[in-house]
Amino acid sequence: MQSLRFYHSLFICLLFDCIAKTASDRSHTLIGLFCVFY
């Protein structure tokens, strides 16, 4: 169950990373920090 949560958060991080590629560097940094604390 723990690994499932890990892959779920990893998927969200990858999804946000794809969105961030079209956004500014500042947004990419904020999303990165969000993923770390998520």
PQR file of N, CA, C, O and H, with PARSE charges and radii, in Angstrom:
ATOM      1  N   MET A   1       0.837  -1.199   0.000 -0.4000 1.5000
ATOM      2  CA  MET A   1       0.000   0.000   0.000 -0.0000 2.0000
ATOM      3  C   MET A   1       0.881   1.261   0.000  0.5500 1.7000
ATOM      4  O   MET A   1       0.537   2.284  -0.592 -0.5500 1.4000
ATOM      5  N   GLN A   2       2.017   1.148   0.679 -0.4000 1.5000
ATOM      6  CA  GLN A   2       2.943   2.279   0.727 -0.0000 2.0000
ATOM      7  C   GLN A   2       3.530   2.558  -0.657  0.5500 1.7000
ATOM      8  O   GLN A   2       3.682   3.713  -1.055 -0.5500 1.4000
ATOM      9  H   GLN A   2       2.296   0.317   1.160  0.4000 1.0000
ATOM     10  N   SER A   3       3.858   1.484  -1.388 -0.4000 1.5000
ATOM     11  CA  SER A   3       4.440   1.640  -2.720 -0.0000 2.0000
ATOM     12  C   SER A   3       3.417   2.228  -3.692  0.5500 1.7000
ATOM     13  O   SER A   3       3.777   2.973  -4.604 -0.5500 1.4000
ATOM     14  H   SER A   3       3.734   0.546  -1.066  0.4000 1.0000
ATOM     15  N   LEU A   4       2.144   1.890  -3.492 -0.4000 1.5000
ATOM     16  CA  LEU A   4       1.093   2.415  -4.361 -0.0000 2.0000
ATOM     17  C   LEU A   4       0.996   3.929  -4.197  0.5500 1.7000
ATOM     18  O   LEU A   4       0.833   4.656  -5.176 -0.5500 1.4000
ATOM     19  H   LEU A   4       1.852   1.285  -2.752  0.4000 1.0000
ATOM     20  N   ARG A   5       1.096   4.394  -2.964 -0.4000 1.5000
ATOM     21  CA  ARG A   5       1.065   5.826  -2.683 -0.0000 2.0000
ATOM     22  C   ARG A   5       2.281   6.510  -3.314  0.5500 1.7000
ATOM     23  O   ARG A   5       2.192   7.626  -3.828 -0.5500 1.4000
ATOM     24  H   ARG A   5       1.228   3.802  -2.168  0.4000 1.0000
ATOM     25  N   PHE A   6       3.425   5.807  -3.261 -0.4000 1.5000
ATOM     26  CA  PHE A   6       4.657   6.356  -3.833 -0.0000 2.0000
ATOM     27  C   PHE A   6       4.519   6.544  -5.342  0.5500 1.7000
ATOM     28  O   PHE A   6       4.861   7.598  -5.878 -0.5500 1.4000
ATOM     29  H   PHE A   6       3.497   4.902  -2.844  0.4000 1.0000
ATOM     30  N   TYR A   7       4.015   5.514  -6.021 -0.4000 1.5000
ATOM     31  CA  TYR A   7       3.853   5.602  -7.475 -0.0000 2.0000
ATOM     32  C   TYR A   7       2.804   6.638  -7.855  0.5500 1.7000
ATOM     33  O   TYR A   7       2.908   7.274  -8.904 -0.5500 1.4000
ATOM     34  H   TYR A   7       3.737   4.658  -5.586  0.4000 1.0000
ATOM     35  N   HIS A   8       1.798   6.808  -7.010 -0.4000 1.5000
ATOM     36  CA  HIS A   8       0.761   7.800  -7.269 -0.0000 2.0000
ATOM     37  C   HIS A   8       1.345   9.203  -7.215  0.5500 1.7000
ATOM     38  O   HIS A   8       1.065  10.035  -8.078 -0.5500 1.4000
ATOM     39  H   HIS A   8       1.713   6.292  -6.158  0.4000 1.0000
ATOM     40  N   SER A   9       2.165   9.463  -6.190 -0.4000 1.5000
ATOM     41  CA  SER A   9       2.789  10.778  -6.051 -0.0000 2.0000
ATOM     42  C   SER A   9       3.815  10.993  -7.163  0.5500 1.7000
ATOM     43  O   SER A   9       3.983  12.110  -7.653 -0.5500 1.4000
ATOM     44  H   SER A   9       2.393   8.787  -5.489  0.4000 1.0000
ATOM     45  N   LEU A  10       4.501   9.915  -7.558 -0.4000 1.5000
ATOM     46  CA  LEU A  10       5.490  10.006  -8.633 -0.0000 2.0000
ATOM     47  C   LEU A  10       4.805  10.363  -9.948  0.5500 1.7000
ATOM     48  O   LEU A  10       5.317  11.175 -10.720 -0.5500 1.4000
ATOM     49  H   LEU A  10       4.365   9.008  -7.160  0.4000 1.0000
ATOM     50  N   PHE A  11       3.647   9.757 -10.201 -0.4000 1.5000
ATOM     51  CA  PHE A  11       2.876  10.035 -11.410 -0.0000 2.0000
ATOM     52  C   PHE A  11       2.436  11.495 -11.446  0.5500 1.7000
ATOM     53  O   PHE A  11       2.500  12.144 -12.490 -0.5500 1.4000
ATOM     54  H   PHE A  11       3.231   9.098  -9.575  0.4000 1.0000
ATOM     55  N   ILE A  12       1.989  12.007 -10.301 -0.4000 1.5000
ATOM     56  CA  ILE A  12       1.560  13.398 -10.209 -0.0000 2.0000
ATOM     57  C   ILE A  12       2.738  14.330 -10.467  0.5500 1.7000
ATOM     58  O   ILE A  12       2.598  15.346 -11.147 -0.5500 1.4000
ATOM     59  H   ILE A  12       1.937  11.480  -9.452  0.4000 1.0000
ATOM     60  N   CYS A  13       3.904  13.976  -9.916 -0.4000 1.5000
ATOM     61  CA  CYS A  13       5.104  14.788 -10.127 -0.0000 2.0000
ATOM     62  C   CYS A  13       5.479  14.832 -11.603  0.5500 1.7000
ATOM     63  O   CYS A  13       5.829  15.889 -12.128 -0.5500 1.4000
ATOM     64  H   CYS A  13       4.018  13.150  -9.363  0.4000 1.0000
ATOM     65  N   LEU A  14       5.404  13.691 -12.266 -0.4000 1.5000
ATOM     66  CA  LEU A  14       5.730  13.632 -13.691 -0.0000 2.0000
ATOM     67  C   LEU A  14       4.720  14.434 -14.500  0.5500 1.7000
ATOM     68  O   LEU A  14       5.077  15.099 -15.472 -0.5500 1.4000
ATOM     69  H   LEU A  14       5.120  12.832 -11.840  0.4000 1.0000
ATOM     70  N   LEU A  15       3.462  14.365 -14.093 -0.4000 1.5000
ATOM     71  CA  LEU A  15       2.408  15.095 -14.785 -0.0000 2.0000
ATOM     72  C   LEU A  15       2.635  16.600 -14.660  0.5500 1.7000
ATOM     73  O   LEU A  15       2.531  17.339 -15.639 -0.5500 1.4000
ATOM     74  H   LEU A  15       3.172  13.824 -13.304  0.4000 1.0000
ATOM     75  N   PHE A  16       2.949  17.042 -13.434 -0.4000 1.5000
ATOM     76  CA  PHE A  16       3.221  18.459 -13.204 -0.0000 2.0000
ATOM     77  C   PHE A  16       4.486  18.893 -13.935  0.5500 1.7000
ATOM     78  O   PHE A  16       4.582  20.028 -14.401 -0.5500 1.4000
ATOM     79  H   PHE A  16       3.034  16.442 -12.639  0.4000 1.0000
ATOM     80  N   ASP A  17       5.460  17.980 -14.034 -0.4000 1.5000
ATOM     81  CA  ASP A  17       6.714  18.296 -14.712 -0.0000 2.0000
ATOM     82  C   ASP A  17       6.459  18.559 -16.192  0.5500 1.7000
ATOM     83  O   ASP A  17       7.060  19.460 -16.778 -0.5500 1.4000
ATOM     84  H   ASP A  17       5.381  17.058 -13.656  0.4000 1.0000
ATOM     85  N   CYS A  18       5.572  17.776 -16.794 -0.4000 1.5000
ATOM     86  CA  CYS A  18       5.215  17.978 -18.204 -0.0000 2.0000
ATOM     87  C   CYS A  18       4.529  19.321 -18.391  0.5500 1.7000
ATOM     88  O   CYS A  18       4.777  20.018 -19.375 -0.5500 1.4000
ATOM     89  H   CYS A  18       5.084  17.045 -16.318  0.4000 1.0000
ATOM     90  N   ILE A  19       3.666  19.685 -17.447 -0.4000 1.5000
ATOM     91  CA  ILE A  19       2.973  20.972 -17.505 -0.0000 2.0000
ATOM     92  C   ILE A  19       3.973  22.104 -17.312  0.5500 1.7000
ATOM     93  O   ILE A  19       3.876  23.155 -17.945 -0.5500 1.4000
ATOM     94  H   ILE A  19       3.465  19.118 -16.648  0.4000 1.0000
ATOM     95  N   ALA A  20       4.941  21.866 -16.420 -0.4000 1.5000
ATOM     96  CA  ALA A  20       5.925  22.893 -16.091 -0.0000 2.0000
ATOM     97  C   ALA A  20       6.847  23.209 -17.269  0.5500 1.7000
ATOM     98  O   ALA A  20       7.391  24.310 -17.357 -0.5500 1.4000
ATOM     99  H   ALA A  20       5.020  21.012 -15.906  0.4000 1.0000
ATOM    100  N   LYS A  21       7.020  22.246 -18.173 -0.4000 1.5000
ATOM    101  CA  LYS A  21       7.898  22.469 -19.319 -0.0000 2.0000
ATOM    102  C   LYS A  21       7.365  23.592 -20.210  0.5500 1.7000
ATOM    103  O   LYS A  21       8.124  24.217 -20.951 -0.5500 1.4000
ATOM    104  H   LYS A  21       6.577  21.352 -18.102  0.4000 1.0000
ATOM    105  N   THR A  22       6.072  23.841 -20.135 -0.4000 1.5000
ATOM    106  CA  THR A  22       5.484  24.909 -20.933 -0.0000 2.0000
ATOM    107  C   THR A  22       5.323  26.182 -20.110  0.5500 1.7000
ATOM    108  O   THR A  22       4.910  27.221 -20.625 -0.5500 1.4000
ATOM    109  H   THR A  22       5.455  23.333 -19.533  0.4000 1.0000
ATOM    110  N   ALA A  23       5.653  26.087 -18.821 -0.4000 1.5000
ATOM    111  CA  ALA A  23       5.531  27.241 -17.930 -0.0000 2.0000
ATOM    112  C   ALA A  23       6.908  27.874 -17.694  0.5500 1.7000
ATOM    113  O   ALA A  23       7.906  27.451 -18.278 -0.5500 1.4000
ATOM    114  H   ALA A  23       5.988  25.243 -18.402  0.4000 1.0000
ATOM    115  N   SER A  24       6.942  28.889 -16.832 -0.4000 1.5000
ATOM    116  CA  SER A  24       8.202  29.568 -16.536 -0.0000 2.0000
ATOM    117  C   SER A  24       9.054  28.756 -15.572  0.5500 1.7000
ATOM    118  O   SER A  24       8.578  27.798 -14.963 -0.5500 1.4000
ATOM    119  H   SER A  24       6.131  29.232 -16.358  0.4000 1.0000
ATOM    120  N   ASP A  25      10.317  29.145 -15.438 -0.4000 1.5000
ATOM    121  CA  ASP A  25      11.231  28.426 -14.543 -0.0000 2.0000
ATOM    122  C   ASP A  25      10.787  28.571 -13.092  0.5500 1.7000
ATOM    123  O   ASP A  25      10.977  27.655 -12.292 -0.5500 1.4000
ATOM    124  H   ASP A  25      10.705  29.923 -15.932  0.4000 1.0000
ATOM    125  N   ARG A  26      10.204  29.699 -12.749 -0.4000 1.5000
ATOM    126  CA  ARG A  26       9.740  29.924 -11.376 -0.0000 2.0000
ATOM    127  C   ARG A  26       8.623  28.952 -11.032  0.5500 1.7000
ATOM    128  O   ARG A  26       8.592  28.397  -9.934 -0.5500 1.4000
ATOM    129  H   ARG A  26      10.049  30.443 -13.398  0.4000 1.0000
ATOM    130  N   SER A  27       7.711  28.747 -11.967 -0.4000 1.5000
ATOM    131  CA  SER A  27       6.616  27.805 -11.743 -0.0000 2.0000
ATOM    132  C   SER A  27       7.161  26.389 -11.619  0.5500 1.7000
ATOM    133  O   SER A  27       6.663  25.593 -10.824 -0.5500 1.4000
ATOM    134  H   SER A  27       7.737  29.198 -12.859  0.4000 1.0000
ATOM    135  N   HIS A  28       8.184  26.078 -12.406 -0.4000 1.5000
ATOM    136  CA  HIS A  28       8.786  24.743 -12.374 -0.0000 2.0000
ATOM    137  C   HIS A  28       9.411  24.487 -11.009  0.5500 1.7000
ATOM    138  O   HIS A  28       9.334  23.377 -10.482 -0.5500 1.4000
ATOM    139  H   HIS A  28       8.590  26.724 -13.052  0.4000 1.0000
ATOM    140  N   THR A  29      10.035  25.529 -10.434 -0.4000 1.5000
ATOM    141  CA  THR A  29      10.660  25.395  -9.115 -0.0000 2.0000
ATOM    142  C   THR A  29       9.597  25.198  -8.042  0.5500 1.7000
ATOM    143  O   THR A  29       9.767  24.374  -7.143 -0.5500 1.4000
ATOM    144  H   THR A  29      10.097  26.430 -10.862  0.4000 1.0000
ATOM    145  N   LEU A  30       8.507  25.944  -8.131 -0.4000 1.5000
ATOM    146  CA  LEU A  30       7.424  25.824  -7.150 -0.0000 2.0000
ATOM    147  C   LEU A  30       6.795  24.444  -7.209  0.5500 1.7000
ATOM    148  O   LEU A  30       6.480  23.854  -6.176 -0.5500 1.4000
ATOM    149  H   LEU A  30       8.369  26.612  -8.862  0.4000 1.0000
ATOM    150  N   ILE A  31       6.613  23.931  -8.416 -0.4000 1.5000
ATOM    151  CA  ILE A  31       6.041  22.595  -8.588 -0.0000 2.0000
ATOM    152  C   ILE A  31       6.993  21.543  -8.040  0.5500 1.7000
ATOM    153  O   ILE A  31       6.562  20.549  -7.454 -0.5500 1.4000
ATOM    154  H   ILE A  31       6.870  24.411  -9.255  0.4000 1.0000
ATOM    155  N   GLY A  32       8.297  21.766  -8.235 -0.4000 1.5000
ATOM    156  CA  GLY A  32       9.294  20.835  -7.714 -0.0000 2.0000
ATOM    157  C   GLY A  32       9.247  20.789  -6.193  0.5500 1.7000
ATOM    158  O   GLY A  32       9.312  19.716  -5.594 -0.5500 1.4000
ATOM    159  H   GLY A  32       8.647  22.572  -8.711  0.4000 1.0000
ATOM    160  N   LEU A  33       9.132  21.961  -5.572 -0.4000 1.5000
ATOM    161  CA  LEU A  33       9.044  22.026  -4.113 -0.0000 2.0000
ATOM    162  C   LEU A  33       7.757  21.373  -3.635  0.5500 1.7000
ATOM    163  O   LEU A  33       7.743  20.698  -2.606 -0.5500 1.4000
ATOM    164  H   LEU A  33       9.079  22.833  -6.058  0.4000 1.0000
ATOM    165  N   PHE A  34       6.677  21.574  -4.379 -0.4000 1.5000
ATOM    166  CA  PHE A  34       5.393  20.970  -4.024 -0.0000 2.0000
ATOM    167  C   PHE A  34       5.497  19.453  -4.029  0.5500 1.7000
ATOM    168  O   PHE A  34       4.960  18.778  -3.151 -0.5500 1.4000
ATOM    169  H   PHE A  34       6.688  22.123  -5.215  0.4000 1.0000
ATOM    170  N   CYS A  35       6.202  18.921  -5.040 -0.4000 1.5000
ATOM    171  CA  CYS A  35       6.368  17.470  -5.146 -0.0000 2.0000
ATOM    172  C   CYS A  35       7.166  16.928  -3.970  0.5500 1.7000
ATOM    173  O   CYS A  35       6.868  15.851  -3.453 -0.5500 1.4000
ATOM    174  H   CYS A  35       6.639  19.469  -5.754  0.4000 1.0000
ATOM    175  N   VAL A  36       8.177  17.674  -3.552 -0.4000 1.5000
ATOM    176  CA  VAL A  36       9.019  17.223  -2.437 -0.0000 2.0000
ATOM    177  C   VAL A  36       8.206  17.162  -1.148  0.5500 1.7000
ATOM    178  O   VAL A  36       8.311  16.200  -0.387 -0.5500 1.4000
ATOM    179  H   VAL A  36       8.419  18.548  -3.972  0.4000 1.0000
ATOM    180  N   PHE A  37       7.401  18.188  -0.905 -0.4000 1.5000
ATOM    181  CA  PHE A  37       6.627  18.232   0.338 -0.0000 2.0000
ATOM    182  C   PHE A  37       5.330  17.438   0.262  0.5500 1.7000
ATOM    183  O   PHE A  37       4.710  17.147   1.285 -0.5500 1.4000
ATOM    184  H   PHE A  37       7.316  18.970  -1.523  0.4000 1.0000
ATOM    185  N   TYR A  38       4.921  17.086  -0.971 -0.4000 1.5000
ATOM    186  CA  TYR A  38       3.711  16.292  -1.136 -0.0000 2.0000
ATOM    187  C   TYR A  38       3.962  14.880  -0.616  0.5500 1.7000
ATOM    188  O   TYR A  38       3.065  14.038  -0.660 -0.5500 1.4000
ATOM    189  H   TYR A  38       5.425  17.322  -1.802  0.4000 1.0000
TER
END
